[in-house]
Amino acid sequence: MGTFDCPAACPYVAASKPALDFPIGQLRRVASGNDVGDVDETKRNVLKLLAVAGLVGAAGGGLVGGTLQYAQPPIVGISSYPRTQLVDVNGSPLTVDAVESEYNVGTSDLFIFYYPLQNEPNFFLNLYPANGQPPSTSNPGAQNVPGGVGSHGSIVAFSAICQHLGCPAPAISYYPPGTCAQTFNTGPSGPNTSPNQPFYIHCSCHGSTYNPANGASNLTGPAVLPLPQVTLDVDPSGVIYAVGETGPPVNGHLNTLQGDYSVGTSSQLARESPVILCSFPS
C-alpha cells in the first residue's frame, strides 16, 4: 500500500504532537495533556542556596555559642595602689591624734575600712595601752610594731579576711585583752613586751589566730599564711593614708589589685560588733 499525506484534520489518522523545539540539555517540565512549560530553574537554585545557608548558619551559630561559653569576662582591677585618705566614723579626717585618743589595745568594737578594692575589708587598730603608759606584763599592749605609725608606732591595719578559707569580719575579729583566757607566748624579744600576749586576731570559723603585734603572723592554724598588712602613711598634718599592702594576696584574690573596683581617694571607717568564740586549735 502506498503512503499518502493526510492533513492533521484527517478523520482516520491521529494528529501528531508538536515537535519539542527546545535545545538539547535544557530541562523542561512536560505535564499531562498539552501543558508544556519551562521549569523555574532560578527559583530552584535560590531554594538550594537558602537551604545550604541555613545549615552553615546553624553550624556557625553553634561554633559562636561554644566560643562564648568559654570566653572569660575581663578582669576588674587596678594597676597600682592608690593613696587613700582614711576618714573617721564621724566623717572627719582620721588623724594620729584622733586615733590615739579614741582607740587603743582594749577597744572592743571593730573598725573596718576598705582598701585598695571595694570588696577588701581591713582592721584598723591601735595597739597601745589605754592608760597611755608603755606596755608591760601587767599593762598589755604593743609599741614600735612592724609597719606601725603614730607616736608609739602602734597604729596598724590588716586584712579582715581570714587566710584559711576566706571568712570575713566579723567572723574573724580582733580580740582585745581579757576577751578569752587564751594567751600566746611571743617571747621577751618580740615587739610586745609581754611574753604572754592576751590580744590577737582570731577567726571563729575554724580557729586561725594571728599576731597583730608582729605583722599578723600565724599563732594557730589551720591558716598558714599571715594576714596582708596595709601600709599606712602620715602626712605633716597628722592625717593617715593607706598607700599600699605587703604580704600575700588577700584571700580569694589571685592579686590584691584584681577582683573589684578601686576604693578611690578616701575610705571611711565603719564600726562593727565582733563575733567572739574562744575556741582555739589544740
NUTITI-842751 format. One line per 4 residues: number of its first residue (from 0); their letters; for each residue x, y, z of C-alpha. Coordinates in nm, 3 decimals. Layout:
NUM> A> X/Y/Z  ...
% end
This chain:
0> MGTF> 0.000/0.000/0.000  0.130/0.339/-0.086  0.172/0.624/0.155  -0.008/0.945/0.133
4> DCPA> -0.009/1.270/0.313  -0.301/1.333/0.540  -0.371/1.666/0.698  -0.400/1.696/1.073
8> ACPY> -0.776/1.705/1.037  -0.786/1.369/0.858  -1.057/1.171/1.036  -0.864/0.848/1.016
12> VAAS> -0.518/0.947/1.139  -0.443/1.094/1.482  -0.273/1.426/1.469  0.096/1.412/1.565
16> KPAL> 0.215/1.602/1.871  0.404/1.922/1.809  0.781/1.891/1.794  0.980/1.951/2.110
20> DFPI> 1.162/2.256/1.988  1.392/2.334/2.287  1.771/2.286/2.281  1.919/1.958/2.387
24> GQLR> 2.029/1.968/2.752  1.771/2.223/2.867  1.538/2.094/3.135  1.173/2.113/3.055
28> RVAS> 0.869/2.021/3.254  0.626/1.817/3.048  0.282/1.799/3.200  -0.010/1.585/3.111
32> GNDV> -0.210/1.682/2.810  -0.079/1.973/2.614  0.070/2.163/2.922  0.438/2.204/2.836
36> GDVD> 0.635/2.475/3.021  0.980/2.572/3.148  1.100/2.468/3.492  1.175/2.776/3.704
40> ETKR> 1.543/2.689/3.748  1.623/3.021/3.920  1.374/2.955/4.196  1.514/2.605/4.243
44> NVLK> 1.870/2.737/4.278  1.761/3.005/4.525  1.592/2.742/4.741  1.907/2.530/4.732
48> LLAV> 2.119/2.828/4.838  1.883/2.909/5.124  1.897/2.551/5.249  2.279/2.548/5.238
52> AGLV> 2.294/2.887/5.408  2.068/2.759/5.684  2.298/2.465/5.751  2.608/2.686/5.752
56> GAAG> 2.436/2.936/5.979  2.339/2.664/6.224  2.694/2.531/6.231  2.835/2.881/6.267
60> GGLV> 2.590/2.961/6.544  2.697/2.652/6.732  3.061/2.749/6.693  2.999/3.103/6.819
64> GGTL> 2.788/2.972/7.105  3.064/2.733/7.204  3.319/3.012/7.187  3.106/3.242/7.405
68> QYAQ> 3.058/2.963/7.655  3.431/2.952/7.726  3.504/3.323/7.684  3.604/3.492/8.010
72> PPIV> 3.495/3.845/8.105  3.773/4.098/8.151  3.928/4.103/8.497  3.826/4.406/8.701
76> GISS> 4.102/4.571/8.900  4.356/4.849/8.924  4.717/4.879/8.812  4.868/5.026/9.131
80> YPRT> 4.786/5.104/9.492  4.602/5.432/9.539  4.688/5.689/9.803  4.365/5.676/10.001
84> QLVD> 4.285/5.912/10.288  4.124/5.740/10.584  3.812/5.900/10.732  3.692/5.854/11.090
88> VNGS> 3.347/5.713/11.169  3.221/6.069/11.229  3.324/6.180/10.881  3.630/6.382/10.981
92> PLTV> 3.982/6.307/10.855  4.143/6.028/11.056  4.447/6.173/11.230  4.707/6.028/11.465
96> DAVE> 4.579/6.249/11.748  4.221/6.129/11.695  4.325/5.765/11.685  4.537/5.785/11.998
100> SEYN> 4.253/5.948/12.189  3.972/5.725/12.057  4.122/5.379/12.001  4.361/5.158/12.197
104> VGTS> 4.455/4.794/12.254  4.141/4.744/12.465  3.891/4.875/12.206  3.628/4.603/12.177
108> DLFI> 3.439/4.715/11.866  3.579/4.652/11.521  3.674/4.941/11.296  3.675/4.836/10.934
112> FYYP> 3.777/5.020/10.619  3.807/4.901/10.260  4.133/4.917/10.066  4.256/4.902/9.793
116> LQNE> 3.944/4.746/9.640  3.581/4.785/9.736  3.550/4.420/9.844  3.866/4.407/10.059
120> PNFF> 3.792/4.495/10.425  4.069/4.572/10.673  4.103/4.605/11.051  4.221/4.941/11.182
124> LNLY> 4.398/4.900/11.519  4.588/5.099/11.778  4.776/4.851/11.998  4.899/5.098/12.259
128> PANG> 4.760/5.059/12.614  4.450/5.253/12.709  4.615/5.430/13.004  4.886/5.580/12.786
132> QPPS> 5.162/5.401/12.974  5.421/5.183/12.799  5.315/4.820/12.758  5.432/4.567/13.013
136> TSNP> 5.331/4.230/13.153  5.073/4.397/13.376  4.980/4.658/13.116  4.913/4.466/12.791
140> GAQN> 4.976/4.639/12.462  5.243/4.691/12.198  5.458/4.967/12.052  5.708/5.004/11.769
144> VPGG> 5.548/4.715/11.588  5.636/4.627/11.227  5.461/4.874/10.996  5.322/5.074/11.289
148> VGSH> 5.273/5.452/11.267  5.184/5.720/11.520  5.357/5.847/11.833  5.430/5.495/11.957
152> GSIV> 5.446/5.302/11.630  5.135/5.115/11.741  4.878/5.202/11.472  4.840/4.921/11.217
156> AFSA> 4.593/4.778/10.967  4.546/4.423/10.840  4.317/4.238/10.603  3.989/4.139/10.766
160> ICQH> 3.956/3.824/10.554  4.091/3.502/10.706  4.373/3.341/10.511  4.233/2.993/10.568
164> LGCP> 3.902/2.979/10.380  3.824/3.347/10.346  3.585/3.412/10.635  3.544/3.791/10.653
168> APAI> 3.490/4.018/10.954  3.313/3.997/11.191  3.356/3.616/11.181  3.724/3.700/11.203
172> SYYP> 3.771/3.966/11.471  4.023/4.146/11.686  4.017/4.013/12.045  4.135/4.273/12.298
176> PGTC> 4.300/4.168/12.629  4.062/3.976/12.854  3.831/3.856/12.574  3.939/3.494/12.617
180> AQTF> 4.158/3.317/12.873  4.391/3.207/12.594  4.730/3.384/12.573  5.027/3.330/12.345
184> NTGP> 5.392/3.329/12.438  5.555/3.569/12.194  5.893/3.570/12.373  6.066/3.854/12.557
188> SGPN> 6.241/3.977/12.240  5.920/4.021/12.045  5.761/4.357/11.960  5.527/4.321/12.256
192> TSPN> 5.699/4.344/12.595  5.457/4.094/12.750  5.564/3.730/12.697  5.204/3.611/12.741
196> QPFY> 5.015/3.815/12.484  4.641/3.829/12.559  4.532/4.014/12.241  4.517/3.879/11.886
200> IHCS> 4.307/3.845/11.573  4.104/3.524/11.582  3.872/3.358/11.331  3.564/3.188/11.475
204> CHGS> 3.515/2.981/11.157  3.800/2.734/11.205  4.023/2.876/11.480  4.304/3.052/11.291
208> TYNP> 4.479/3.312/11.507  4.713/3.597/11.410  4.951/3.828/11.597  4.879/4.195/11.514
212> ANGA> 5.191/4.300/11.705  5.412/4.110/11.460  5.278/4.157/11.108  4.969/3.939/11.170
216> SNLT> 5.189/3.632/11.172  5.025/3.297/11.247  4.977/3.196/11.610  4.750/2.897/11.540
220> GPAV> 4.631/2.719/11.227  4.473/2.599/11.016  4.579/2.913/10.825  4.946/2.901/10.723
224> LPLP> 4.978/3.249/10.575  4.977/3.579/10.765  4.713/3.843/10.702  4.815/4.100/10.440
228> QVTL> 4.918/4.427/10.607  4.806/4.765/10.479  5.090/5.016/10.452  4.998/5.336/10.638
232> DVDP> 5.146/5.681/10.588  5.105/6.001/10.788  5.125/6.344/10.626  5.275/6.650/10.805
236> SGVI> 4.933/6.745/10.945  4.888/6.401/11.102  4.627/6.268/10.856  4.658/5.894/10.795
240> YAVG> 4.661/5.744/10.446  4.661/5.389/10.312  4.923/5.369/10.039  4.994/5.002/9.974
244> ETGP> 4.989/4.648/10.106  5.250/4.389/10.196  5.238/4.014/10.245  5.045/3.751/10.050
248> PVNG> 4.743/3.838/9.835  4.408/3.889/10.004  4.231/3.554/10.030  4.010/3.493/9.727
252> HLNT> 4.216/3.722/9.503  4.493/3.598/9.275  4.627/3.950/9.305  4.527/4.201/9.574
256> LQGD> 4.479/4.461/9.299  4.237/4.247/9.098  3.885/4.141/9.174  3.684/4.463/9.213
260> YSVG> 3.691/4.840/9.166  3.919/5.083/9.349  3.801/5.248/9.671  3.924/5.578/9.529
264> TSSQ> 4.082/5.866/9.720  3.909/5.816/10.056  3.779/5.530/10.271  3.574/5.572/10.588
268> LARE> 3.595/5.356/10.899  3.279/5.167/10.992  3.204/5.028/11.338  3.105/4.660/11.367
272> SPVI> 3.038/4.425/11.657  3.278/4.127/11.668  3.181/3.760/11.670  3.359/3.609/11.969
276> LCSF> 3.431/3.238/12.004  3.704/3.130/12.243  3.782/2.809/12.060  4.145/2.754/11.967
280> PS> 4.309/2.455/11.793  4.492/2.228/12.036
% end
